[in-house]
Amino acid sequence: MGSSLQAVALWGIKAPAHCITAIMIADDQQTIVTGSHEGQLCLWNLSPELKISAKELLFGHSAPVTCLARARDFSKQPYVVSAAENG
């Protein structure tokens, strides 16, 4: 029997801000990736009706995200490389 592990982020009354500094849309035109001034990455779903909904919020950078790029064929393995102001 398999198991899965899901990370959960908790914060106070207000969710983290997400002032976008970098943006990338996948080839499938259904996934948008944004990088923020606060250093987070956010994955978004884009519906055929052009409605956007947040999918995942990723934490890792301690400075503003400056660049996003696909690391390989996004439809087969969706890897994104990100860079921040502090390297």
N, CA, C and O atoms as a GROMACS GRO file, in nm:
protein
  348
    1MET      N    1   0.084  -0.117   0.000
    1MET     CA    2   0.000   0.000   0.000
    1MET      C    3   0.089   0.123   0.000
    1MET      O    4   0.177   0.136   0.085
    2GLY      N    5   0.068   0.213  -0.093
    2GLY     CA    6   0.148   0.334  -0.105
    2GLY      C    7   0.102   0.441  -0.008
    2GLY      O    8  -0.009   0.437   0.044
    3SER      N    9   0.188   0.536   0.013
    3SER     CA   10   0.153   0.650   0.098
    3SER      C   11   0.204   0.776   0.031
    3SER      O   12   0.292   0.772  -0.055
    4SER      N   13   0.149   0.888   0.073
    4SER     CA   14   0.196   1.015   0.018
    4SER      C   15   0.220   1.111   0.132
    4SER      O   16   0.163   1.098   0.240
    5LEU      N   17   0.304   1.208   0.108
    5LEU     CA   18   0.339   1.309   0.206
    5LEU      C   19   0.307   1.444   0.146
    5LEU      O   20   0.350   1.474   0.034
    6GLN      N   21   0.232   1.526   0.216
    6GLN     CA   22   0.194   1.657   0.167
    6GLN      C   23   0.240   1.762   0.266
    6GLN      O   24   0.207   1.755   0.385
    7ALA      N   25   0.316   1.860   0.219
    7ALA     CA   26   0.362   1.969   0.305
    7ALA      C   27   0.249   2.069   0.326
    7ALA      O   28   0.167   2.091   0.237
    8VAL      N   29   0.246   2.128   0.443
    8VAL     CA   30   0.146   2.228   0.475
    8VAL      C   31   0.217   2.349   0.532
    8VAL      O   32   0.302   2.336   0.620
    9ALA      N   33   0.183   2.467   0.482
    9ALA     CA   34   0.241   2.592   0.534
    9ALA      C   35   0.134   2.665   0.614
    9ALA      O   36   0.020   2.679   0.568
   10LEU      N   37   0.170   2.710   0.731
   10LEU     CA   38   0.078   2.785   0.816
   10LEU      C   39   0.130   2.926   0.835
   10LEU      O   40   0.250   2.947   0.844
   11TRP      N   41   0.038   3.022   0.839
   11TRP     CA   42   0.076   3.159   0.866
   11TRP      C   43  -0.031   3.224   0.951
   11TRP      O   44  -0.132   3.162   0.983
   12GLY      N   45  -0.010   3.348   0.989
   12GLY     CA   46  -0.102   3.420   1.076
   12GLY      C   47  -0.232   3.457   1.006
   12GLY      O   48  -0.279   3.386   0.918
   13ILE      N   49  -0.288   3.568   1.047
   13ILE     CA   50  -0.417   3.614   0.995
   13ILE      C   51  -0.411   3.643   0.846
   13ILE      O   52  -0.507   3.617   0.774
   14LYS      N   53  -0.298   3.695   0.798
   14LYS     CA   54  -0.285   3.731   0.656
   14LYS      C   55  -0.194   3.632   0.584
   14LYS      O   56  -0.088   3.594   0.635
   15ALA      N   57  -0.236   3.590   0.466
   15ALA     CA   58  -0.153   3.504   0.382
   15ALA      C   59  -0.034   3.585   0.330
   15ALA      O   60  -0.040   3.708   0.328
   16PRO      N   61   0.075   3.518   0.289
   16PRO     CA   62   0.190   3.591   0.236
   16PRO      C   63   0.153   3.673   0.112
   16PRO      O   64   0.069   3.632   0.032
   17ALA      N   65   0.215   3.788   0.098
   17ALA     CA   66   0.195   3.870  -0.022
   17ALA      C   67   0.261   3.799  -0.140
   17ALA      O   68   0.349   3.715  -0.122
   18HIS      N   69   0.218   3.833  -0.260
   18HIS     CA   70   0.278   3.773  -0.380
   18HIS      C   71   0.285   3.880  -0.489
   18HIS      O   72   0.208   3.878  -0.585
   19CYS      N   73   0.378   3.973  -0.472
   19CYS     CA   74   0.400   4.079  -0.572
   19CYS      C   75   0.485   4.020  -0.683
   19CYS      O   76   0.603   3.992  -0.662
   20ILE      N   77   0.427   4.000  -0.801
   20ILE     CA   78   0.491   3.926  -0.909
   20ILE      C   79   0.608   4.003  -0.969
   20ILE      O   80   0.596   4.120  -1.006
   21THR      N   81   0.723   3.934  -0.979
   21THR     CA   82   0.844   3.990  -1.040
   21THR      C   83   0.888   3.912  -1.164
   21THR      O   84   0.970   3.960  -1.241
   22ALA      N   85   0.835   3.791  -1.182
   22ALA     CA   86   0.868   3.708  -1.299
   22ALA      C   87   0.747   3.620  -1.329
   22ALA      O   88   0.675   3.578  -1.239
   23ILE      N   89   0.726   3.594  -1.458
   23ILE     CA   90   0.610   3.512  -1.497
   23ILE      C   91   0.647   3.425  -1.616
   23ILE      O   92   0.724   3.466  -1.703
   24MET      N   93   0.591   3.304  -1.619
   24MET     CA   94   0.615   3.210  -1.728
   24MET      C   95   0.486   3.132  -1.751
   24MET      O   96   0.420   3.092  -1.655
   25ILE      N   97   0.451   3.108  -1.876
   25ILE     CA   98   0.336   3.023  -1.907
   25ILE      C   99   0.388   2.897  -1.976
   25ILE      O  100   0.474   2.905  -2.064
   26ALA      N  101   0.336   2.783  -1.936
   26ALA     CA  102   0.380   2.655  -1.992
   26ALA      C  103   0.325   2.638  -2.133
   26ALA      O  104   0.229   2.705  -2.173
   27ASP      N  105   0.386   2.546  -2.208
   27ASP     CA  106   0.342   2.519  -2.345
   27ASP      C  107   0.197   2.474  -2.352
   27ASP      O  108   0.129   2.500  -2.451
   28ASP      N  109   0.149   2.406  -2.247
   28ASP     CA  110   0.010   2.361  -2.248
   28ASP      C  111  -0.090   2.476  -2.233
   28ASP      O  112  -0.210   2.457  -2.250
   29GLN      N  113  -0.040   2.593  -2.202
   29GLN     CA  114  -0.119   2.715  -2.181
   29GLN      C  115  -0.227   2.696  -2.076
   29GLN      O  116  -0.330   2.764  -2.077
   30GLN      N  117  -0.202   2.602  -1.984
   30GLN     CA  118  -0.294   2.579  -1.872
   30GLN      C  119  -0.224   2.600  -1.738
   30GLN      O  120  -0.289   2.601  -1.634
   31THR      N  121  -0.093   2.616  -1.741
   31THR     CA  122  -0.015   2.634  -1.620
   31THR      C  123   0.065   2.763  -1.630
   31THR      O  124   0.136   2.785  -1.728
   32ILE      N  125   0.052   2.847  -1.528
   32ILE     CA  126   0.129   2.970  -1.518
   32ILE      C  127   0.216   2.958  -1.394
   32ILE      O  128   0.170   2.911  -1.290
   33VAL      N  129   0.340   3.002  -1.404
   33VAL     CA  130   0.430   3.005  -1.289
   33VAL      C  131   0.469   3.151  -1.267
   33VAL      O  132   0.508   3.220  -1.361
   34THR      N  133   0.458   3.197  -1.143
   34THR     CA  134   0.499   3.333  -1.110
   34THR      C  135   0.602   3.329  -0.999
   34THR      O  136   0.598   3.243  -0.911
   35GLY      N  137   0.695   3.423  -1.004
   35GLY     CA  138   0.791   3.444  -0.897
   35GLY      C  139   0.759   3.577  -0.832
   35GLY      O  140   0.709   3.668  -0.898
   36SER      N  141   0.789   3.589  -0.704
   36SER     CA  142   0.748   3.710  -0.632
   36SER      C  143   0.865   3.787  -0.572
   36SER      O  144   0.977   3.737  -0.563
   37HIS      N  145   0.835   3.909  -0.534
   37HIS     CA  146   0.931   3.995  -0.466
   37HIS      C  147   0.971   3.934  -0.332
   37HIS      O  148   1.083   3.956  -0.285
   38GLU      N  149   0.883   3.857  -0.272
   38GLU     CA  150   0.908   3.795  -0.142
   38GLU      C  151   0.986   3.664  -0.154
   38GLU      O  152   1.024   3.607  -0.052
   39GLY      N  153   1.011   3.616  -0.276
   39GLY     CA  154   1.092   3.497  -0.298
   39GLY      C  155   1.015   3.368  -0.321
   39GLY      O  156   1.076   3.262  -0.336
   40GLN      N  157   0.882   3.374  -0.323
   40GLN     CA  158   0.804   3.252  -0.346
   40GLN      C  159   0.779   3.232  -0.495
   40GLN      O  160   0.788   3.324  -0.576
   41LEU      N  161   0.747   3.106  -0.528
   41LEU     CA  162   0.697   3.071  -0.660
   41LEU      C  163   0.553   3.026  -0.641
   41LEU      O  164   0.520   2.964  -0.540
   42CYS      N  165   0.468   3.058  -0.737
   42CYS     CA  166   0.329   3.013  -0.731
   42CYS      C  167   0.294   2.947  -0.864
   42CYS      O  168   0.321   3.002  -0.970
   43LEU      N  169   0.233   2.830  -0.855
   43LEU     CA  170   0.181   2.762  -0.974
   43LEU      C  171   0.032   2.788  -0.980
   43LEU      O  172  -0.040   2.776  -0.881
   44TRP      N  173  -0.014   2.826  -1.100
   44TRP     CA  174  -0.154   2.862  -1.121
   44TRP      C  175  -0.213   2.775  -1.231
   44TRP      O  176  -0.144   2.741  -1.327
   45ASN      N  177  -0.340   2.740  -1.217
   45ASN     CA  178  -0.414   2.674  -1.324
   45ASN      C  179  -0.490   2.780  -1.402
   45ASN      O  180  -0.550   2.870  -1.344
   46LEU      N  181  -0.488   2.769  -1.534
   46LEU     CA  182  -0.563   2.858  -1.621
   46LEU      C  183  -0.666   2.774  -1.694
   46LEU      O  184  -0.631   2.687  -1.774
   47SER      N  185  -0.794   2.799  -1.667
   47SER     CA  186  -0.901   2.719  -1.727
   47SER      C  187  -0.928   2.766  -1.871
   47SER      O  188  -0.885   2.875  -1.909
   48PRO      N  189  -0.997   2.684  -1.950
   48PRO     CA  190  -1.034   2.726  -2.086
   48PRO      C  191  -1.118   2.855  -2.087
   48PRO      O  192  -1.120   2.926  -2.187
   49GLU      N  193  -1.186   2.883  -1.975
   49GLU     CA  194  -1.265   3.006  -1.964
   49GLU      C  195  -1.179   3.123  -1.915
   49GLU      O  196  -1.231   3.231  -1.885
   50LEU      N  197  -1.048   3.101  -1.908
   50LEU     CA  198  -0.949   3.201  -1.864
   50LEU      C  199  -0.965   3.240  -1.718
   50LEU      O  200  -0.935   3.354  -1.680
   51LYS      N  201  -1.011   3.148  -1.635
   51LYS     CA  202  -1.016   3.170  -1.491
   51LYS      C  203  -0.888   3.116  -1.430
   51LYS      O  204  -0.845   3.005  -1.462
   52ILE      N  205  -0.827   3.194  -1.343
   52ILE     CA  206  -0.700   3.157  -1.282
   52ILE      C  207  -0.724   3.115  -1.137
   52ILE      O  208  -0.794   3.184  -1.062
   53SER      N  209  -0.666   3.001  -1.098
   53SER     CA  210  -0.675   2.957  -0.959
   53SER      C  211  -0.538   2.908  -0.914
   53SER      O  212  -0.465   2.843  -0.989
   54ALA      N  213  -0.503   2.939  -0.790
   54ALA     CA  214  -0.373   2.899  -0.735
   54ALA      C  215  -0.370   2.748  -0.715
   54ALA      O  216  -0.467   2.688  -0.668
   55LYS      N  217  -0.257   2.688  -0.751
   55LYS     CA  218  -0.240   2.543  -0.739
   55LYS      C  219  -0.144   2.511  -0.625
   55LYS      O  220  -0.175   2.429  -0.539
   56GLU      N  221  -0.028   2.575  -0.624
   56GLU     CA  222   0.073   2.551  -0.520
   56GLU      C  223   0.151   2.678  -0.494
   56GLU      O  224   0.172   2.759  -0.584
   57LEU      N  225   0.193   2.696  -0.370
   57LEU     CA  226   0.281   2.806  -0.332
   57LEU      C  227   0.409   2.744  -0.280
   57LEU      O  228   0.407   2.667  -0.184
   58LEU      N  229   0.521   2.777  -0.343
   58LEU     CA  230   0.650   2.716  -0.309
   58LEU      C  231   0.742   2.821  -0.246
   58LEU      O  232   0.751   2.933  -0.294
   59PHE      N  233   0.808   2.782  -0.139
   59PHE     CA  234   0.900   2.871  -0.069
   59PHE      C  235   1.042   2.820  -0.089
   59PHE      O  236   1.065   2.699  -0.087
   60GLY      N  237   1.138   2.909  -0.110
   60GLY     CA  238   1.276   2.865  -0.128
   60GLY      C  239   1.375   2.978  -0.139
   60GLY      O  240   1.487   2.967  -0.090
   61HIS      N  241   1.336   3.087  -0.202
   61HIS     CA  242   1.426   3.201  -0.216
   61HIS      C  243   1.408   3.298  -0.100
   61HIS      O  244   1.299   3.308  -0.042
   62SER      N  245   1.515   3.368  -0.067
   62SER     CA  246   1.509   3.469   0.039
   62SER      C  247   1.520   3.611  -0.018
   62SER      O  248   1.532   3.707   0.056
   63ALA      N  249   1.514   3.622  -0.151
   63ALA     CA  250   1.522   3.751  -0.220
   63ALA      C  251   1.425   3.747  -0.338
   63ALA      O  252   1.376   3.640  -0.372
   64PRO      N  253   1.397   3.861  -0.399
   64PRO     CA  254   1.304   3.864  -0.513
   64PRO      C  255   1.346   3.770  -0.627
   64PRO      O  256   1.464   3.763  -0.663
   65VAL      N  257   1.249   3.700  -0.683
   65VAL     CA  258   1.272   3.612  -0.798
   65VAL      C  259   1.289   3.700  -0.921
   65VAL      O  260   1.208   3.789  -0.946
   66THR      N  261   1.395   3.676  -0.998
   66THR     CA  262   1.425   3.758  -1.115
   66THR      C  263   1.403   3.685  -1.247
   66THR      O  264   1.388   3.749  -1.351
   67CYS      N  265   1.402   3.551  -1.244
   67CYS     CA  266   1.396   3.477  -1.370
   67CYS      C  267   1.331   3.341  -1.349
   67CYS      O  268   1.352   3.276  -1.247
   68LEU      N  269   1.251   3.299  -1.447
   68LEU     CA  270   1.191   3.165  -1.450
   68LEU      C  271   1.215   3.106  -1.588
   68LEU      O  272   1.206   3.176  -1.688
   69ALA      N  273   1.247   2.976  -1.593
   69ALA     CA  274   1.269   2.909  -1.721
   69ALA      C  275   1.233   2.762  -1.709
   69ALA      O  276   1.247   2.703  -1.602
   70ARG      N  277   1.186   2.704  -1.818
   70ARG     CA  278   1.161   2.560  -1.821
   70ARG      C  279   1.294   2.487  -1.822
   70ARG      O  280   1.386   2.526  -1.892
   71ALA      N  281   1.302   2.379  -1.745
   71ALA     CA  282   1.425   2.301  -1.741
   71ALA      C  283   1.424   2.189  -1.844
   71ALA      O  284   1.530   2.139  -1.882
   72ARG      N  285   1.306   2.149  -1.890
   72ARG     CA  286   1.291   2.045  -1.993
   72ARG      C  287   1.151   2.053  -2.051
   72ARG      O  288   1.077   2.147  -2.020
   73ASP      N  289   1.114   1.958  -2.133
   73ASP     CA  290   0.981   1.957  -2.194
   73ASP      C  291   0.875   1.956  -2.083
   73ASP      O  292   0.858   1.855  -2.014
   74PHE      N  293   0.806   2.067  -2.067
   74PHE     CA  294   0.713   2.086  -1.955
   74PHE      C  295   0.598   1.986  -1.958
   74PHE      O  296   0.546   1.949  -1.853
   75SER      N  297   0.556   1.943  -2.077
   75SER     CA  298   0.442   1.850  -2.086
   75SER      C  299   0.479   1.711  -2.035
   75SER      O  300   0.392   1.637  -1.990
   76LYS      N  301   0.608   1.674  -2.043
   76LYS     CA  302   0.651   1.542  -1.999
   76LYS      C  303   0.698   1.544  -1.853
   76LYS      O  304   0.661   1.456  -1.775
   77GLN      N  305   0.778   1.641  -1.818
   77GLN     CA  306   0.826   1.656  -1.681
   77GLN      C  307   0.831   1.804  -1.649
   77GLN      O  308   0.922   1.875  -1.694
   78PRO      N  309   0.736   1.852  -1.572
   78PRO     CA  310   0.725   1.997  -1.549
   78PRO      C  311   0.824   2.051  -1.447
   78PRO      O  312   0.789   2.075  -1.331
   79TYR      N  313   0.948   2.070  -1.490
   79TYR     CA  314   1.050   2.129  -1.404
   79TYR      C  315   1.072   2.274  -1.443
   79TYR      O  316   1.081   2.307  -1.562
   80VAL      N  317   1.082   2.360  -1.344
   80VAL     CA  318   1.108   2.502  -1.364
   80VAL      C  319   1.232   2.539  -1.286
   80VAL      O  320   1.251   2.496  -1.172
   81VAL      N  321   1.318   2.619  -1.348
   81VAL     CA  322   1.437   2.672  -1.281
   81VAL      C  323   1.408   2.818  -1.248
   81VAL      O  324   1.355   2.891  -1.331
   82SER      N  325   1.443   2.859  -1.127
   82SER     CA  326   1.422   2.998  -1.087
   82SER      C  327   1.552   3.056  -1.033
   82SER      O  328   1.637   2.984  -0.981
   83ALA      N  329   1.565   3.187  -1.047
   83ALA     CA  330   1.682   3.258  -0.994
   83ALA      C  331   1.630   3.379  -0.916
   83ALA      O  332   1.523   3.432  -0.945
   84ALA      N  333   1.709   3.422  -0.818
   84ALA     CA  334   1.671   3.536  -0.736
   84ALA      C  335   1.784   3.639  -0.736
   84ALA      O  336   1.895   3.611  -0.781
   85GLU      N  337   1.753   3.758  -0.685
   85GLU     CA  338   1.851   3.867  -0.683
   85GLU      C  339   1.980   3.830  -0.611
   85GLU      O  340   2.087   3.879  -0.647
   86ASN      N  341   1.972   3.746  -0.510
   86ASN     CA  342   2.090   3.711  -0.432
   86ASN      C  343   2.157   3.583  -0.480
   86ASN      O  344   2.240   3.526  -0.409
   87GLY      N  345   2.123   3.539  -0.600
   87GLY     CA  346   2.187   3.421  -0.656
   87GLY      C  347   2.100   3.304  -0.646
   87GLY      O  348   2.138   3.195  -0.689
   0.00000   0.00000   0.00000
